[in-house]
Amino acid sequence: NSVDPAGPLMRTFMGAKGVSQTMKTAFSPVTHGRNVMGNGFLMIANGFGGPKGFGTALQSTASKLRNATNKELGERMAEYVELGVSGSGVNIGVVRRNLDAFANNPDKALKSSLDRGANLTEKAKSIPRKFLDIYQAEDDLFKIAHFEKTLDYIKKSSKYKNLSLQEQKKIAAQRTRDLMPNYNLVPKFFKGLRVGVLSDFLSFPAEMVRISKNLAKYSLQDIASGDAVLQAHGAKRL
């Protein structure tokens, strides 16, 4: 009973685990630096070295953080999420779940014990969410930039230029999901390891293996496509 997931010991442990994860990620300047630098390296690996596309990405993510977007930007952010381009941060889902695990159990039988832990719950919830939002936005910024840059050359490609804009966006979004870290796509085996004490961060190496494989696959396919635009971008990736 003492290690039951709904018991006070495990609920306290999960809260502490969530706080420690937050300190290691969203509250760590070193991690923010690694996050930005790592995404920059991935953009270079994708053949995107210039500033084009970052304006749109920065505008959208900044508006998201301000919680005050105009209609166009709101619709654009919704489209990014719908296409699977943004909102797939490495640790945010895990951190938030662990922070709130002992506060959101629907079992009414636990109500009294949850009430007793109300002070701890409020302390966990008082952690500034903007830090987590910024951590997510760092990933979103690069993914949105990747999508916009990819959409730009997809529109110019003879293979795809006659498709509708929506179809072109789907192709660009697929390439972004395949060529940038997307932790919603991590295999269930690695997601299952998150229940362990030390296994929350195995998703990153798993994603790097997937991305490396896809970088090679898309590069070779584009070079062999006979499409001058795709061939040029395949050569850049290679």
C-alpha positions, -999 to +999 in steps of 0.1 A: +000+000+000+029+024+007+040+024-029+005+025-044+004+052-072-025+069-055-010+067-020+005+098-002+041+085-006+039+081-044+019+113-048+046+132-029+073+115-048+058+124-082+054+160-071+091+161-061+100+144-093+081+170-113+098+199-095+133+183-100+125+178-137+115+215-140+147+226-123+167+204-147+148+217-178+127+248-179+145+266-150+180+257-162+198+284-183+223+257-195+194+236-208+178+265-226+212+271-242+215+235-252+180+235-265+185+265-288+220+254-299+208+218-306+179+230-327+202+253-346+225+223-354+194+203-366+184+232-389+219+232-404+217+194-408+185+200-427+202+225-451+186+256-436+214+279-426+199+314-433+175+336-415+145+333-439+115+318-422+124+327-387+104+360-388+071+341-392+081+316-365+092+342-340+061+363-346+038+333-340+055+319-310+059+353-294+022+359-299+014+326-283+034+335-252+017+369-249-017+351-249-030+379-272-030+370-309-050+386-337-073+363-357-048+356-384-020+346-360-044+326-338-056+306-368-019+301-379-010+287-345-040+264-346-029+252-380+006+245-368-008+224-340-032+206-363-004+198-387+017+184-359+044+211-364+042+227-329+033+216-294+055+185-291+081+194-265+104+168-251+096+171-214+067+194-209+040+167-210+060+146-185+068+175-162+032+188-161+019+153-155+043+147-127+036+180-111-001+175-111-003+137-107-012+140-071-037+168-077-059+155-105-069+119-095-106+116-103-111+089-076-135+105-051-122+082-024-090+101-024-106+134-018-097+136+019-061+127+014-059+152-015-073+179+008-046+171+033-020+176+006-036+209-007-007+230+005+018+209-014-004+209-045-006+247-045+031+250-041+036+228-072+010+247-092+025+280-082+056+273-104+055+300-131+041+283-162+057+309-184+090+291-179+075+260-193+058+279-221+092+295-230+108+260-230+081+247-254+084+278-275+121+273-281+112+240-298+082+255-316+102+283-330+126+260-349+099+236-360+078+265-374+108+279-391+116+245-406+080+241-418+079+276-434+113+270-452+101+236-463+068+249-476+087+275-496+107+250-516+078+226-519+058+253-536+087+258-561+091+221-568+079+208-601+067+176-584+044+194-559+037+229-574+004+219-590-010+206-557-034+227-536-018+249-509-034+226-482-018+195-498+016+213-500+013+223-463+006+186-454+038+175-473+058+203-456+044+193-422+052+156-428+088+165-436+091+187-405+077+159-383+102+135-399+132+157-398+129+175-365+124+161-330+088+153-324+083+136-290+047+126-299+062+101-323+085+084-298+078+046-298+056+033-270+085+013-255+104+045-247+073+062-235+067+033-212+101+037-196+090+072-183+074+055-153+109+047-141+129+070-119+157+077-144+141+071-178+124+104-187+151+116-210+156+085-233+132+100-258+159+124-271+185+097-283+155+077-297+145+108-317+180+115-329+182+080-344+149+085-362+159+119-375+193+107-387+177+079-406+151+102-422+178+128-431+196+101-451+163+088-466+149+122-477+183+133-490+187+102-513+151+103-524+152+140-533+185+136-552+171+108-572+137+126-578+147+143-610+132+176-596+158+203-596+145+220-565+143+188-545+177+177-558+193+210-546+178+206-511+188+169-510+223+179-518+224+205-490+212+179-465+238+154-477 
